[in-house]
Amino acid sequence: MEYVALILVAISLALDAFAVSITNGMTAKNFNKKTAVAAALCYGGFQFLMPLIGWLLGKSVEKYIARFDHWIAFGLLLIIGGKMVFDVIRDWNKPEEEIKPFILTPGKVILQGIATSIDALAVGISLSAGSSISIWISCAVIGGVAFVLPLFGGMVGQKIGKFFRTKAGLVGGLVLIAIGVKILLEHLLA
């Protein structure tokens, strides 16, 4: 039963990265299979590391991390999403060939990876309180799911983005902002 719970936790942790990947696939001019794999590796890597770090830190720092983790995630996603929305609005009436495309850079992927995996840090802290499953198995499952779902999401987003063309950046930016707001509200209302 504990393994079923672990898989469900892993899926819930990966859903934000999945949504971000759909957005990247829809909007990034340079998005391709190689980019999708690299981004998914980044998200999966952060989702693997964050519970491990949380487990190592244990309960001693939980109250400090819980105070601001949601604000960091919210801020990062607000900045990235807000810039995407701003760029689309700025270029709204320009011909498509004059619009500067959204390029997914390693820095943007890393920021997205951090923003979508901070909650996994708290999961690691809770795992330190006691779990019959090895921390390495837990991290591998969490990281693996956070690799597979975003990889799939990026490919789906790329297919969807072909229908929206340049206005996909508006949808994508709003989705990133919505994910940030969701993370913030989940923590503030908990």
N, C-alpha and C positions, 0 to 999 in steps of 0.2 A: 504493500500500500504506500510505503514511503517513496518508492520509485515513481509511482503514478503522480504523487504530489510534486515530486521534483520535476517531472516532465511538464506538468501544468504550470509550475512556477517559471520554468525555462521559457515556455511559450509566452506567458504574460510579460516576462522581461524583454523578450525579443519583439513584441508587437510594435513598440515605438520605432525600433530600427527598421522593421518591416515597412512601416508607413513612410519613414524618411527615405528608404530605398525606392519606394514607388515614386516619390516626389523627384528624387535624383534621376530616375529612369525617364520620367516625363519631361524634365526640363533641361538636363545637362547636354550641351552640344557634343561633348566628348564622351558621352556614355556609350560603352560597348561591353562585350563580354569580359574583356580584361579588366575594365574599370569596375564592373559589377563584382567580379571575384575579389579584386583588391579591396573594395569597400566592405564587402561581406567578411573578408578576413579581418579587417580593422574592427568592425562591430563585434564579431565573434571573439576576437582577441581581447577587447576591452571587457566583454561580458565574461570571459574566462578569468581575467585578472582581478576585476573588481570584487567578486565574492571571495577570492583568495586573500586579497588585501583586507577586506572586512573581517574574514575569519582570523587572520593574523592579529588584527587590531583588537578584536574581541569586544566585549561589552564596555570596556573602559572608556571608549571614545564615542559610543553610540549616541549619547545625548548631544554631543557637539556636532557630529556629522548631520544628525537629523534636523538640526536647527537651520542649516543652510543648503543642503544638497539639492533640494527642489528649486531654490532660487538660482543656483548655478545652471541647472538644466534649463529652467525657464529663460534665463538671460541669454544663454548661448543660442537656443532655438529662436528666440525673439529677434536676435541680431541677424542670424542667417536668413530667417523667413522674412523679416522686415526689409532687408536689403533686396531680396528677390521681388517683393511686392513693389518697392520703390522703383526698381529698375524697369518693371513692366509698365507702371503708371507713367514714368518719365518718357518711355519710348512708345506709348500707346498709339500715337498717330503717325509714327515714322513708318516708312516702307520696310518690309521684312528684311531686305538686304542691308539696311542701315543699322539694324539693331545689334548691339553687342551681345553675343550669346552668353548664357550662363555656363561657365566652365567649372567642372568639379575638380578642385585641386586637392592634393594630399592634405593640406592644412584644413580645408573645409571638412573632409572626411574624418579627420582626427577629432575636430571639434564636435561633429555629429556623433562620433563614437563615444566620446566622453559624456556628452549630454544625454545620450540614450542609455548609458550604462551605470549612471550614478546610483540608481535605485538598487542595482545588483550589489553594491557595497553594503547596503543595509541587510540584504539577504545573507551575505557572508557573515555579518555580525550575528544574525540570528542562528546561522549554522554553527557558530562557535559555542552557542549555548547548549548544544547537544543534538546530534543527529547520528543515526546508526550507519549512514552512508558516508564513505570517505570523502573528504573535501576535494580530492583530486577527481573523483568520479563526478561529484556535484558540479565542479567547475567545468569539466569536460562536457557534460550534458548541457549545461547552460550556454557555454561557448559554442557548442556544435549547433544547437537550435538557433542561436543568434547569428550563425553563419548561413544556415540553410534558408531560413525565412527571408532575410534581407536579399539574398541572392535571387530567390524567386520573385520577391517584390520588385527588385530593380528591372528584371526582365518584363514583368507585367507592366510596370510604369513606362518602359520604353515603347511598348505596343500602344498603350493608351495615349502617350504624348504625341504620337504621329497624327492623331486626330485633332489635337488642340493647337498644335504648332506653337507660335510665340506666346500665346496667352496662357500656356501651361504654367509658366513661371508665376503667374498670379495665383492660380490654384495651389501650386506647390508651396509658395511662400505662406499662403493662408493655412495650409495643412501643417507646416512646421510650427507656425505660431500657435495653432490650435493644440498641437501636441504639447508644446511648452505650457500653455494655460492648463491643459488637463493634468500634467505632472504637478504643477503648482497647486491647483485646486484639490487634488487627491491628498496632498500633504497638509494643506491648510485646514481642510475639512475633516481630516482623520481624527 
